[in-house]
Amino acid sequence: MAEKSYFSHEVEPQDVDFTLRAKAPSLIMAALNAAGRDAHVKGFGVDELGTENRTWVLARMAIELDRRPLQYTPYRVETWISGYNRALSTRNFRLLDENGEAFARIVSQWAMLDIERRTSVDLSLLAAAHDRFVVDAPSPIDPPCRLRPLAGEAAVTEEHRVRYGDIDFNRHVNTIRYIEMIFDCLPVEALAADRPFRFDIHFLHESTLGETLRIVCEEQPEGFGFEIAAGEHVCVRASVRWK
């Protein structure tokens, strides 16, 4: 039976904000890096898939963050795959402090992409290779919720031109860059207060080098909603809900 994987981390100076606590995007990046390392060790990372002209792309993700650890605090990332269907594979995370207590929980859903055709691969065709990596443990939180288009009320719009530092090995904007753009729109006072929150994000369309992104932030009763678009295409929808 497959088991969960663990990766050790420490909150480095480049990971913190002016409160000396880890920024939420840096904690999410640690989780995503653990996913890449785990997939690589088990033989289905992007390096191995690249030889078959395939890659992984993140489709949806939900994060519940209770608190942000201080600079130089050690923590562990626990990760496991809990299942998959034809379209998506579900990978989970818990970020654990020195006492083994979870201060963040994440559910992510991934699609496999045919690089040349830019179409999704039917994951059921890979069952023989991947069934042995599925762990008999549920996701730690509810899956990513459905995000509706913004209503367009009390919205603030910013623009960002996609440059070299924004793109990843798939030659589109990196997940963490999108998340950083979103958190940069949030009130500094709320972030500095280290309030618990839930963050949901959906990736709908690629954006690539040279495109201009339109970032829309809309204040909502329980938090904020976001859309990031390139031209006529909405690339990302997201929401932050304070607890």
C-alpha positions as CSV (number, residue, x, y, z in Angstrom):
1,M,0.0,0.0,0.0
2,A,1.3,3.5,-0.9
3,E,2.3,5.8,1.9
4,K,2.5,9.6,2.4
5,S,5.7,11.4,1.6
6,Y,7.4,14.0,3.8
7,F,9.8,16.9,2.9
8,S,11.5,19.1,5.4
9,H,11.6,22.9,5.1
10,E,12.6,26.0,7.0
11,V,11.2,29.5,6.6
12,E,14.0,31.4,4.9
13,P,14.5,35.2,4.9
14,Q,13.3,35.4,1.3
15,D,10.0,33.7,2.3
16,V,8.9,36.3,4.8
17,D,7.1,39.7,4.7
18,F,7.7,42.8,6.9
19,T,6.1,40.9,9.9
20,L,8.9,38.3,9.7
21,R,6.2,35.6,9.0
22,A,6.1,33.4,6.0
23,K,4.2,34.9,3.1
24,A,1.3,32.7,2.0
25,P,2.6,32.3,-1.6
26,S,6.0,31.0,-0.2
27,L,4.2,28.3,1.8
28,I,2.2,27.3,-1.3
29,M,5.4,27.2,-3.3
30,A,7.0,24.8,-0.8
31,A,4.0,22.5,-1.2
32,L,4.1,22.6,-5.0
33,N,7.8,21.9,-4.9
34,A,7.2,18.9,-2.7
35,A,4.7,17.7,-5.3
36,G,7.3,18.0,-8.0
37,R,10.0,16.2,-6.0
38,D,7.6,13.4,-5.0
39,A,6.5,12.8,-8.6
40,H,10.1,12.9,-9.7
41,V,11.2,10.3,-7.2
42,K,8.3,8.0,-8.1
43,G,9.0,8.3,-11.9
44,F,6.1,10.4,-13.1
45,G,7.6,13.9,-12.8
46,V,7.7,16.5,-15.6
47,D,11.2,15.3,-16.6
48,E,10.0,11.8,-17.2
49,L,6.8,12.9,-18.8
50,G,8.7,15.2,-21.1
51,T,10.2,12.2,-22.9
52,E,6.6,11.2,-23.8
53,N,5.7,14.8,-24.8
54,R,3.5,15.2,-21.8
55,T,3.4,17.4,-18.7
56,W,1.4,18.2,-15.5
57,V,-0.7,21.3,-15.2
58,L,-2.5,22.5,-12.1
59,A,-6.2,22.9,-12.7
60,R,-7.6,23.8,-9.3
61,M,-6.4,24.3,-5.7
62,A,-7.9,25.1,-2.3
63,I,-5.8,26.2,0.7
64,E,-6.8,26.7,4.3
65,L,-4.1,28.5,6.3
66,D,-4.5,28.9,10.0
67,R,-1.2,30.8,10.7
68,R,2.1,31.8,9.1
69,P,5.3,30.6,10.9
70,L,8.1,33.0,11.8
71,Q,11.4,33.3,10.0
72,Y,13.8,30.3,10.5
73,T,10.9,28.1,11.8
74,P,11.3,24.5,10.6
75,Y,8.3,22.6,9.2
76,R,7.4,19.6,7.1
77,V,5.3,19.2,4.0
78,E,3.2,16.0,4.0
79,T,1.8,15.0,0.6
80,W,-0.1,12.2,-1.0
81,I,-2.3,11.3,-4.0
82,S,-5.8,10.3,-2.9
83,G,-7.3,9.3,-6.2
84,Y,-7.9,10.3,-9.8
85,N,-10.5,10.1,-12.6
86,R,-10.2,10.4,-16.4
87,A,-9.5,14.2,-16.2
88,L,-7.9,15.0,-12.9
89,S,-5.5,13.6,-10.3
90,T,-6.0,14.8,-6.7
91,R,-2.9,15.5,-4.6
92,N,-3.1,16.6,-1.0
93,F,-0.8,18.4,1.4
94,R,-0.5,19.3,5.1
95,L,2.1,21.6,6.4
96,L,3.2,20.4,9.9
97,D,5.0,22.3,12.7
98,E,7.6,20.8,15.0
99,N,4.9,19.2,17.1
100,G,3.2,17.5,14.1
101,E,0.3,19.9,14.2
102,A,-1.1,21.0,10.8
103,F,-1.1,24.8,10.3
104,A,-2.1,24.6,6.6
105,R,-4.0,22.1,4.5
106,I,-4.2,22.0,0.7
107,V,-6.1,20.0,-2.0
108,S,-4.9,20.3,-5.6
109,Q,-6.2,18.8,-8.8
110,W,-3.9,18.2,-11.7
111,A,-4.4,17.4,-15.4
112,M,-1.9,15.8,-17.7
113,L,-1.4,17.7,-20.9
114,D,-0.2,16.6,-24.3
115,I,2.4,19.3,-25.0
116,E,2.1,19.4,-28.8
117,R,-1.7,19.2,-29.0
118,R,-2.3,21.2,-25.8
119,T,-5.1,18.8,-25.0
120,S,-5.6,16.7,-21.8
121,V,-4.6,13.1,-21.5
122,D,-7.1,10.5,-20.3
123,L,-5.6,9.5,-16.9
124,S,-7.6,6.2,-16.9
125,L,-5.2,4.9,-19.6
126,L,-2.4,5.2,-17.1
127,A,-4.0,3.2,-14.3
128,A,-1.6,0.3,-14.4
129,A,1.4,2.7,-13.8
130,H,-0.2,5.0,-11.2
131,D,-2.6,2.9,-9.0
132,R,0.2,1.9,-6.8
133,F,0.9,5.5,-5.7
134,V,-2.6,6.2,-4.5
135,V,-2.8,6.5,-0.7
136,D,-5.9,5.3,1.2
137,A,-6.4,8.6,3.0
138,P,-9.0,11.3,2.4
139,S,-8.3,14.9,1.5
140,P,-7.7,17.1,4.6
141,I,-10.3,19.8,3.5
142,D,-13.2,20.2,1.1
143,P,-12.1,20.2,-2.6
144,P,-11.8,23.5,-4.6
145,C,-15.2,25.2,-4.7
146,R,-17.0,26.5,-7.8
147,L,-16.0,30.1,-8.6
148,R,-18.5,32.2,-10.5
149,P,-17.6,35.2,-12.7
150,L,-17.3,38.5,-10.8
151,A,-20.3,40.7,-10.6
152,G,-18.3,43.7,-11.6
153,E,-19.2,45.8,-8.6
154,A,-16.6,47.8,-6.6
155,A,-13.9,46.2,-8.6
156,V,-10.3,47.4,-8.9
157,T,-8.3,46.7,-12.0
158,E,-4.5,46.5,-12.5
159,E,-2.4,45.4,-15.5
160,H,0.7,43.2,-15.7
161,R,2.8,42.5,-18.8
162,V,4.1,38.8,-18.8
163,R,7.9,38.8,-18.8
164,Y,10.7,36.2,-18.6
165,G,10.5,35.9,-14.8
166,D,6.8,35.0,-15.0
167,I,6.9,31.9,-17.1
168,D,7.7,28.3,-16.1
169,F,8.9,25.1,-17.8
170,N,5.5,24.8,-19.6
171,R,6.2,28.2,-21.2
172,H,3.1,29.8,-19.5
173,V,2.7,32.0,-16.4
174,N,3.8,30.2,-13.3
175,T,1.2,29.3,-10.7
176,I,3.0,31.2,-7.9
177,R,3.3,34.3,-10.0
178,Y,-0.5,34.3,-10.4
179,I,-0.9,33.8,-6.6
180,E,1.6,36.6,-5.9
181,M,-0.4,39.0,-8.2
182,I,-3.6,38.1,-6.3
183,F,-2.1,38.6,-2.8
184,D,-0.5,41.9,-3.9
185,C,-4.1,43.2,-4.4
186,L,-5.2,42.3,-0.8
187,P,-5.2,44.9,1.9
188,V,-1.9,45.0,3.7
189,E,-3.6,45.4,7.0
190,A,-5.4,42.0,6.6
191,L,-2.3,40.2,5.6
192,A,-0.2,41.7,8.4
193,A,-2.8,40.6,11.0
194,D,-2.1,37.0,10.1
195,R,-5.8,36.1,9.9
196,P,-6.8,32.5,9.0
197,F,-8.3,32.2,5.6
198,R,-9.4,29.9,2.8
199,F,-8.0,30.5,-0.7
200,D,-9.5,28.8,-3.8
201,I,-8.1,29.2,-7.3
202,H,-9.0,27.8,-10.8
203,F,-6.8,27.9,-13.8
204,L,-8.9,28.2,-17.0
205,H,-6.6,29.4,-19.8
206,E,-2.9,29.8,-20.5
207,S,-1.2,33.1,-20.6
208,T,2.2,33.4,-22.3
209,L,5.2,35.7,-22.7
210,G,4.4,39.2,-23.9
211,E,0.7,39.2,-23.1
212,T,-0.9,41.8,-20.9
213,L,-2.9,40.5,-18.0
214,R,-5.8,42.4,-16.5
215,I,-6.2,41.7,-12.8
216,V,-9.6,42.4,-11.3
217,C,-10.2,42.4,-7.6
218,E,-13.7,42.7,-6.2
219,E,-14.6,43.1,-2.5
220,Q,-17.2,40.6,-1.4
221,P,-19.1,40.0,1.9
222,E,-16.7,37.4,3.2
223,G,-13.5,38.5,1.5
224,F,-12.4,39.1,-2.1
225,G,-12.9,37.6,-5.5
226,F,-10.4,37.8,-8.4
227,E,-10.2,37.3,-12.1
228,I,-7.0,37.5,-14.2
229,A,-7.6,37.8,-18.0
230,A,-5.5,38.0,-21.1
231,G,-7.5,39.7,-23.9
232,E,-10.9,38.0,-24.1
233,H,-9.8,34.9,-22.1
234,V,-10.2,34.6,-18.4
235,C,-7.1,32.7,-17.3
236,V,-7.7,32.5,-13.5
237,R,-10.5,32.9,-11.0
238,A,-9.8,33.0,-7.3
239,S,-11.3,33.9,-4.0
240,V,-10.0,34.7,-0.5
241,R,-12.4,34.1,2.4
242,W,-11.4,35.2,5.9
243,K,-12.2,32.9,8.8
